[in-house]
Amino acid sequence: MIPARADDRPRRTRPFVAAAPDAPIAPGPVPTFSIVIPAFQAASFIGEALRSALTQTLQPREIIVCDDGSTDDLASTVAPFEDRIRFLHRPRRGVGAARNAAIEVASGDFIALLDADDVFEPERLEALGELAAARPDLDILGTDAYYEIDGVLDGRFYDTTAFFPAQQRVGIMDACFIAAAALRRQHVLDAGGFDESLKVGEDWDLLIRLILGGSKAGVVLEPLLRYRRHASSATADRTEALWSRVSVLEKTLRYPALSPEERQVLHRCLIRARSRAVLNDARALSATDAPGSRRSLLSEARARGIAPATRFALVYAALMPIGAATILTWAERRFRKWRVDS
């Protein structure tokens, strides 16, 4: 079934980039999309996410909200929408479990992921549908996205993140290069869904497993998602996010079907991830006058699996506390700019 459009405007061709097909590809029909929204303590902002899902120019097959054990007034906020969505309730188990519960009952060809504090632009599903119809061999779809911090637009996703049309198996180890992906549902189920043990990075982990399992990705080069962040939580989120990268890459090391070259790239990515996480922790430590902070920095310098430049920066920061912030910032920026294809 081809989903209904909100109007009869002619379809237009949007710019996109994607993995090369294995063979000539004929266009196919527009697939169906189930929008999945996990929600925890989201009463104050989920309404806008739902309105953005309900006003798509390509209507979704369904919208599924999974309440992940919220204790706020989420049910009352969602109540005005309940005749147009499916609302699930689950005990608190994390975002991965909430998404898995929704995906299990979904019926669309693709699962379009939407966080409760983010917003789809009105034509996002339409753009994803056009991409899927042009390239029916793709299993992972995305668009560019705006970053929004406290209501103010602050750049775009692909300003700072590289999409890899080639070498996607190693590119996905470098970074999660799809924002709020739409994923072919059957492939997600075949891959075992989201890893419910991961608190952060579960979306990147799933993309790694899908791409290593043979899925191909493509993106529409228009910002059709608003990825919302709050400045008040940036520091805590950064620390957790950096260490989550380490956890995801360590897990990927156990993937059995990596080539020697891919495993070598993965080891480099893991050294980079560990180095960034350690340097971020060291910056916070060096900013305090806590007893033993210098000793702690020297101890960090002896950690396994970090780069020589990281060890140098940590030792320097321990011995020269006045310049610690400068050297640690320099070292982390050095790793932030490293790319797998450089």
N, C-alpha and C positions, 0 to 999 in steps of 0.2 A: 504494500500500500504506500502511495506517495502522500506525505502529509500535506494538508491544506496550507496555502499561503494566506496571509492576512489581506492581500490585495492581488490584482491581476497584472501588476507591472511586469514587463518583460525581464527575464533574467539577464544579468550582465556578467561579464567575465572579470573576475577579480584577480589581481596578481597573487600568485602563490609559488612556493618552492617546495620540492618534495624529493624523496629518494627516487632514483631512477628505476623504472619498471624492469622486471626481468625479461619481459617480452612485450611486443606491441599491445596496447591496452585500448579497448573500445569503451566509450562512455557507457555508464549504466544509469539506473534509476536513482533518484534521491532516496537515501535510506531514512528510517525513522529514528528519532532520538528520544531517549528518556533522560530528563534532567534529574540528577541526584544531588540532594542538599543535606549533608550531615549538620546537625545543630546541637550545640551545647551552650547554655546560658546566652542564647542569641535573641532574646525577646526584643532587645532595644534596636536591632538592625535587620532582622530577617525579613521584615515586611518589604523593604526595598528590593532585596534579592528576589523575593517571590514575584513582585510586580514586574521586575525585569524579565523573569522567566515566562510570565503569562502574556506579555505583550510582544513576543517575538513575531517577526514577519513570517517566519516559518514556524507554525505551531508545533510544539513537542507532542509526542505521542502521550506522554504523561509527565507529571512532576511528582517526585517522591521526596518527602522530607522525613529524615530519621532523627528523632529526638534521642540524643545519647545521654539519657539520665539527667536532664536539666532540672534544676530546682528553682529557676526563676519562673516568670509567668509566660513561658513560651506558648503553651496551649492557647491562652487567650489571644495572643498576637496572631497565631496561625488560624484561629477560628473563622475569621471572615473569608478565608481562602479555601476552607475545607471541602466545599462542593466542587472545587476545580483541581484539587491535589489529592495525593494519598499521604496520610500522616501516620508514620510508624512510631512506636514507643519501645525503647530498649533500655535496660540498665546501663549505667555508665561503664563503657568498655573502651572508649577511644574512637578517634575519627575513622580509623581503618575498619573497625568492626561495624560502625554505623553505615559506612559506605557499602560494605559487603552485604549487610542486611537489606539495604535498598536495591542493590544490584540483583540480589537473589530473586526478588519479586518483580523486577522490571521486565518489560516486554519489547522495548525498542531494539533496533539493530545496533545502535551505538548508545553508550552511556556518556552523557555530557556532564562533567563534574563542575559543580558550582558551590563554593563555600558560602556560608550563611552571611558573611560580611562583605562579599563581593557582588558585582553587578554585571550582567550581560548587557551590551549595547543591543538595540532592537534587532539588528540584522545579523547577530552572531550565528544563530542556528542556520539561517539562510546561507551564509557564507560557508559554513561547515558542510552543508548539504551540497552546495555547488562543487566544493572540492572533492567530496566523496563521489559525486556523480561523474566528475571528470576523471578521477583516479580511483576506480572501485577496488584496486589492489591495495589501497592504504588501509591500515588498521588503527592508526593513531592520527588524530586531526587536531589542529590548533589554529589560533590566530595570534597576532600581536596583541599586546595589552598595555593599558596605561597603568602606571603606578599612581596611587592617590594617597597622600599622607595628610590626615586630619582635614579632608575635604579639598585639598589643593593638588592638582595634577603635578607629578614630579618625574617626568620622563616616561619612556616606553621600555617594555621588556627587552626587545631586540636592539635597543641602544647599547646594552651592556652584556647581553647573552648572545652567543653565536648559535645559529641553527646550522646543523650539519646535513646538507643534502646527500653527501657522500660519507662513507666511513661512519655510519650511524652507530655501529656496534661499539666503536671506541669513543665516538663523540658523546654518547650518553653517559660514559664514565667520567668525562670531563665536567659535565654540568647537566642539570635537568633542563633540556632545551625546548620544552613545551609547557606553556602555562595553561592550567585548567583544561586539560586534554579532554577530547571526546574519544572514547575507546570502544572498539568493537566488542560487544558484550560477550560473545562466545569465547573470544580469545582471553578476556579477563577471567572468565570462569575456568577455562582450561589451564590458566597459569596459577590458579589457586586464590585469586583475588588479592586484596591488600593484606600485607603482613600486619596482623593485629598486635604484634609485640612491639612495633615501632611507634613511638609517640610522635616523632617528627620525621619527615623524609619518606613517609610511606608511599607517596605518589611517585617520587623519583625511583624508589626501589622497584615498584611495579613496572614503570617504563623500562628500566634496565632489563628486567626479566622478559618483558614482551619483546623488546628489540633483539636481545640475545636469542630469543626463541623464534625469530624470523619475521616479526612484524615490521612494517615500514611506516614512516611518519612523514607528514606534510603539513605546511602551515600557510594560511592566508595572511598576506603582509599588510593587514589593516588592524588597527587597535580596536578590537570589538569586545574587550573585557576591561573592567576597572578593578584592579587588584588593590584592595584598600588595606592600608597599614596605619597604625597609631603610633605617633612618636614616643608616647609614654612607655610603650612596651618594647622599643627597639633594642635596648641593651640586653635584656633578658632573652628576647627571641634570638638575638645574634649568637649568644653563647650556646644555646641549645641547638640552633641550626648548624653551627660549625661542627659540633661534636656528633650531630646526627649524620653528617656527611661521612665522618669516619666510620660510624656503625654500618651504614649502607654499603660502603666500599669494602669493608672487612667481610661483610656477608657475601658480596659478589665474588670475592676470592674463592669461595667454595663452589662457584658455578663450574660444573664439570666440562663444559664444551668450549672453553676458551682456548684460542690458539696461543702458542708461545709469544707471538707478537702482542696479542691482546692482553695477555697476562703481564707483560712487561709494561705496557701503557697503564694498566690498572695499578701496578705497584707505584709508578710515578704519581698517579693521581692520589693514591693513598698517602704517600709521603707529603704531598702538597696539602692534603686535607688535615693531616695530623699537625703539620707545621703551623697552619693558619689557626687551628683551634688552640694549640699551645701558646702561640704568640698573643692571641686575644686574651687568654687567661693571664698571661704574664703582664700585659698592659694594665689590667685591673689590679694585679698584685703590686706592681711597681708604683701605682698611684697611692698606695697606702703606706703608712709608717708602722705597719704591724711588725712586732718582734719576729725575727726569723724570716722576713720576706726575702732578704738576699740569699739566705741558705735555700729557700724554696726555689728561687730562680736557678741556682746552681744545680739543684736536684732535677728540675725540669730539663736542664741542658743535657743530662745524662739519659734522658728517656730514649727508648728505642723507636726506630721508624720515623725520625724527623731528619730534615735536611741539614747539611753542614752550616749553611747560612743561618739557620734557626739556632743552632748551638752557639754560634758566634754571637748572635744578637742577645741571647739569654745570658751568656757569660759577661758580655759587655755591660748589660743592664744591671747585673749583680754587682759588678766592680765599680761602675760609674753611674750611680743612681740619678745624678743630675741630668744626664743625657739619655736616660732609659726610655722615656716616652718616644723620643725622636728615633732611636735605633729600632725599637720594636715596631713602630709605625712603618718605617722604611722597609723592614723585613716582610711585614705582612702584605704591604702593597706589591712587593716584588712577586709574591706567590699569587696574589689576586689576579695579576696580569698574565700569568702563565697559562698557555693553552696547549691542548694535546696535539694540535697540528702545527705548533710553532717550531 
